[in-house]
Amino acid sequence: MTNDKLTIKDIILEASGRDENKFNKSSVGLFYEMVNENGDIRTVEEITVDKPVINIFKSMKRVQVDIIFSTKNDIDLKMMNDLLLKATDARNSVTKESKEFPLISVSIVPHLYQGQYFILCSDPLVWCLTGQNPRGEFDTLRLVFDEDDFNVLASDEEALDKLLDDIEEELDAEERTADFYAEKEAELKAKSDRA
């Protein structure tokens, strides 16, 4: 980083890919939990690993998280896949009478920040096994989240205050950009309506 402002993109970049020594830049945890009506959380199963490579892509409304393993035969990939299969089993479907609700979460801790900042994504819209190579093996677990379920968090008050200030500035800038494009789109529509 070239300045003191820490952005969401900075944290995404420090969480994604490999470092200069070709090591993964983050550890990752996958959690299957049950949440009751009072908001109490009961962990059913969790897997935390420090060997896959993480890639995070954030668009305007969605966030894609890839957990990339070196081989399809990796035991942690199998365990994570099994956890997701259990959590999304039809028997866990929510009804009006449900007292507990399943929740899948992913936590990503960039090594650079030593736990001071981390990413928490919850309630994926979709997940699948895929491959990094279109002709290759399924070596990647891909989860897609709504932007509202993607959170960058801090583990202490000072870091949290700084992060919140920086993110607020970043969100204001994004909002101004979105407003600008909405205005331009309205102008183009008005011109085409007159034509």
C-alpha positions as CSV (number, residue, x, y, z in Angstrom):
1,M,0.0,0.0,0.0
2,T,1.3,3.4,-0.9
3,N,-0.8,5.5,1.5
4,D,-2.2,5.2,5.0
5,K,-5.8,4.6,3.8
6,L,-6.8,1.0,3.9
7,T,-9.5,0.1,1.4
8,I,-11.7,-3.0,0.9
9,K,-9.7,-3.7,-2.3
10,D,-6.4,-3.6,-0.3
11,I,-7.7,-6.3,2.0
12,I,-9.1,-8.3,-1.0
13,L,-5.7,-8.1,-2.7
14,E,-3.8,-9.1,0.4
15,A,-6.1,-12.0,0.9
16,S,-6.0,-13.3,-2.7
17,G,-3.3,-15.2,-4.6
18,R,0.2,-16.0,-3.6
19,D,3.0,-13.9,-2.1
20,E,6.4,-13.2,-3.6
21,N,7.6,-16.6,-2.2
22,K,4.7,-18.4,-4.0
23,F,2.9,-19.2,-0.7
24,N,-0.8,-18.7,-0.2
25,K,-1.6,-15.3,1.3
26,S,-4.5,-16.3,3.6
27,S,-6.0,-18.9,5.8
28,V,-9.6,-19.8,5.4
29,G,-12.4,-21.3,7.6
30,L,-15.6,-22.8,6.4
31,F,-18.4,-22.9,9.0
32,Y,-21.8,-24.8,9.1
33,E,-23.8,-23.3,11.9
34,M,-27.4,-23.3,13.1
35,V,-28.9,-20.0,14.2
36,N,-32.0,-20.0,16.4
37,E,-34.8,-17.3,16.7
38,N,-32.9,-15.5,19.4
39,G,-29.8,-15.2,17.2
40,D,-27.8,-17.8,19.2
41,I,-25.4,-19.7,17.0
42,R,-24.5,-23.4,17.4
43,T,-21.6,-24.6,15.3
44,V,-22.4,-27.9,13.6
45,E,-19.1,-28.3,11.8
46,E,-16.1,-26.2,10.9
47,I,-12.9,-26.6,8.8
48,T,-10.0,-24.2,9.0
49,V,-7.0,-24.6,6.6
50,D,-4.0,-22.7,5.6
51,K,-2.9,-24.3,2.4
52,P,-5.4,-23.3,-0.4
53,V,-5.0,-20.2,-2.4
54,I,-7.9,-17.7,-2.1
55,N,-9.2,-15.5,-4.9
56,I,-11.8,-12.9,-4.2
57,F,-13.6,-11.0,-6.9
58,K,-16.0,-8.2,-5.9
59,S,-18.4,-6.8,-8.5
60,M,-21.1,-4.1,-7.8
61,K,-23.5,-6.5,-6.1
62,R,-21.8,-9.9,-5.8
63,V,-18.7,-11.4,-4.3
64,Q,-17.1,-14.5,-5.7
65,V,-14.7,-16.5,-3.4
66,D,-12.6,-19.2,-4.9
67,I,-10.8,-21.6,-2.5
68,I,-8.2,-23.2,-4.8
69,F,-6.5,-26.4,-3.9
70,S,-3.4,-28.0,-5.6
71,T,-5.3,-31.2,-6.5
72,K,-8.8,-32.6,-6.6
73,N,-7.7,-35.3,-4.2
74,D,-6.9,-32.9,-1.3
75,I,-8.6,-34.1,1.8
76,D,-9.5,-30.6,3.0
77,L,-11.3,-30.0,-0.4
78,K,-13.3,-33.2,0.1
79,M,-14.1,-32.2,3.7
80,M,-15.2,-28.7,2.7
81,N,-17.4,-30.1,-0.1
82,D,-18.9,-32.7,2.3
83,L,-19.7,-29.9,4.9
84,L,-21.5,-27.9,2.2
85,L,-23.4,-31.0,1.1
86,K,-24.6,-31.6,4.7
87,A,-25.5,-27.9,5.2
88,T,-27.5,-27.7,2.0
89,D,-29.3,-31.0,2.4
90,A,-33.0,-30.7,1.7
91,R,-33.8,-31.7,5.3
92,N,-32.3,-28.4,6.4
93,S,-34.7,-26.3,4.3
94,V,-36.4,-23.6,6.3
95,T,-40.2,-23.6,6.9
96,K,-42.4,-21.1,8.8
97,E,-42.3,-23.4,11.8
98,S,-38.5,-23.7,11.8
99,K,-36.8,-22.9,15.1
100,E,-33.3,-23.0,13.8
101,F,-31.8,-21.9,10.5
102,P,-28.7,-23.2,8.7
103,L,-25.9,-20.7,8.0
104,I,-22.8,-21.2,6.0
105,S,-20.0,-18.8,6.5
106,V,-16.4,-18.3,5.2
107,S,-13.8,-16.4,7.1
108,I,-10.6,-15.4,5.3
109,V,-7.6,-14.1,7.3
110,P,-4.8,-12.5,5.3
111,H,-1.4,-13.4,6.7
112,L,-0.1,-9.9,6.2
113,Y,-2.5,-8.4,8.8
114,Q,-1.8,-11.2,11.4
115,G,-5.5,-11.4,12.3
116,Q,-6.0,-7.6,12.7
117,Y,-8.3,-7.6,9.7
118,F,-10.3,-10.4,8.2
119,I,-13.1,-11.1,5.8
120,L,-16.4,-12.8,6.8
121,C,-18.9,-13.9,4.1
122,S,-22.2,-15.5,5.1
123,D,-25.1,-17.3,3.4
124,P,-23.8,-18.0,-0.1
125,L,-26.3,-17.6,-3.0
126,V,-24.7,-20.5,-4.7
127,W,-21.6,-22.8,-4.4
128,C,-20.0,-25.4,-6.7
129,L,-16.9,-27.4,-7.4
130,T,-15.0,-26.1,-10.4
131,G,-11.6,-26.2,-11.9
132,Q,-9.0,-23.5,-12.5
133,N,-8.3,-25.1,-15.9
134,P,-11.4,-25.7,-18.2
135,R,-10.0,-29.1,-19.1
136,G,-8.6,-29.9,-15.7
137,E,-9.8,-31.4,-12.5
138,F,-12.3,-29.9,-10.0
139,D,-9.8,-28.4,-7.6
140,T,-11.7,-25.3,-6.6
141,L,-14.6,-24.6,-4.3
142,R,-16.4,-21.5,-5.5
143,L,-19.0,-19.6,-3.4
144,V,-20.9,-16.5,-4.5
145,F,-22.3,-14.1,-1.9
146,D,-24.5,-11.1,-2.0
147,E,-22.5,-7.9,-1.4
148,D,-24.4,-7.3,1.8
149,D,-23.2,-10.6,3.2
150,F,-19.5,-9.7,2.5
151,N,-17.9,-8.0,5.5
152,V,-14.4,-6.8,6.2
153,L,-13.8,-6.8,10.0
154,A,-11.2,-5.7,12.5
155,S,-10.2,-7.5,15.6
156,D,-9.4,-4.5,17.8
157,E,-11.1,-1.1,18.4
158,E,-8.3,1.1,16.9
159,A,-8.1,-1.0,13.7
160,L,-11.9,-1.1,13.5
161,D,-12.3,2.7,13.8
162,K,-9.7,3.3,11.1
163,L,-11.3,0.6,8.9
164,L,-14.8,2.0,9.3
165,D,-13.6,5.5,8.4
166,D,-11.7,4.3,5.3
167,I,-14.6,2.1,4.2
168,E,-17.1,4.9,4.7
169,E,-15.0,7.1,2.4
170,E,-14.7,4.3,-0.1
171,L,-18.5,3.6,-0.1
172,D,-19.2,7.3,-0.6
173,A,-16.9,7.3,-3.6
174,E,-18.7,4.2,-5.0
175,E,-22.1,5.8,-4.4
176,R,-21.0,9.0,-6.3
177,T,-19.8,6.8,-9.2
178,A,-23.0,4.9,-9.3
179,D,-25.0,8.2,-9.2
180,F,-22.9,9.5,-12.0
181,Y,-23.6,6.5,-14.2
182,A,-27.3,6.6,-13.3
183,E,-27.4,10.2,-14.4
184,K,-25.6,9.5,-17.7
185,E,-28.0,6.5,-18.3
186,A,-31.0,8.8,-17.7
187,E,-29.6,11.4,-20.1
188,L,-29.0,8.8,-22.8
189,K,-32.6,7.5,-22.3
190,A,-34.0,11.0,-22.5
191,K,-32.1,11.6,-25.8
192,S,-33.3,8.3,-27.3
193,D,-36.9,9.0,-26.2
194,R,-36.7,12.4,-28.0
195,A,-35.3,10.9,-31.2
